[in-house]
Amino acid sequence: MSHSVLISSESRYPIRRQRITKIISDFFAEAHLVDAEVSVAVVGSRKARELNMKWRNLDEPTTVLTFGLDEPRGSDGLLRLGDIIICYPLARIIAQEDDLLVDQAINKLIVHGLNNLIGRY
């Protein structure tokens, strides 16, 4: 069983890559996803707003966006689920409102994004 987690972030946002990878690995195991890949990008409000406008025609930032692939399984057998975009400034607000650490808020958003990508909701 293998999986791949691709993580990118603007340098000013302190993220814990190992923690994100573990959350995704645990999710993959629980969902029985084998040979799967997902990418996670942590962005600012401006980028989140730009993507939300482009893809959802909503002129505001959003907490999480997901982009699934039309043909997710490649010839190499790897199941490429797609991309999860997390808005760090909004994750900080969620953390404050829900009395969480920012890492915990990001983890919740990643799990939400993963559920979207596999069609759970």
KANORCOR-V311445 format. One line per field, one symbol per residue. ss: DSSP state (H for helix, E for strand, - for the rest). A space follows every 10 residues. Layout:
BEGIN
ss = ???
END
This chain:
BEGIN
ss = --EEEEEEE- ------HHHH HHHHHHHHHH -----EEEEE EEE-HHHHHH HHHHHH---- ---EEEEE-- --E-----EE EEEEEEEHHH HHHHHHH--- -HHHHHHHHH HHHHHHH--- -
END
